[in-house]
Amino acid sequence: ANRFNVVLGDLQGNTGEGNQRNYMVLDRVMMVGEQTWSFGVGALPVVVSNDLTVQQSGTLTMPAGSVVKFLPPPTYSVNQLLVSGALVVEGSVSGRVVFTSVRDDSVGGDTNGDGGGSLPQPGDWDGIHSSNGSSVVLAFGEVRYSRWGIAGHGRRVVVSDSVVRSSLGSGISAGVASDTSELVIARNRVVDCGGVAVSVNANRFNVVLGDLQGNTGEG
């Protein structure tokens, strides 16, 4: 999309078979307005390249069971989910929302069609990053094989009941921008990451310790 705005509702209902790479690529896509990740069962899998950006005036909602895969970026480049507006992840116990590498065949199948010839690695893509003024509410999500996991910095960062695994660096890092910012990091599990499991930078603003409870880590 060359970093122009795209309406996800205009990209629905596409199918394919017998293709070497049987998926739809979203390349340099930016979004505004209220949008829902509504690529359903039977449609082409969706793979992100060169960033997926939710602009300041945009809200992206991810329903339970959604799977988003990311291509490994070229050297010295970035491929991330960048949130300047709002991201709402509505996973559930039985239907987590998964963000992972295109090489990860354990969810959504063999998307890159190489028959298991490639394995996912930490740092395959860059993770979820939110900027100042943004809002991220992520419930029952799972972030795999990224560079920095979830890096949330904005007026609202709520990450709960989620899993971050096999990140090259930290699992979850979050910061607040003012005393009125909402920060909740609760009941998450961080597994096999190369940096700090959970990092909170309050920038000398007020934080409620009760909103940072129940997180676990291993590996």
Disulfide bonds with the S-S distance in Angstrom:
none
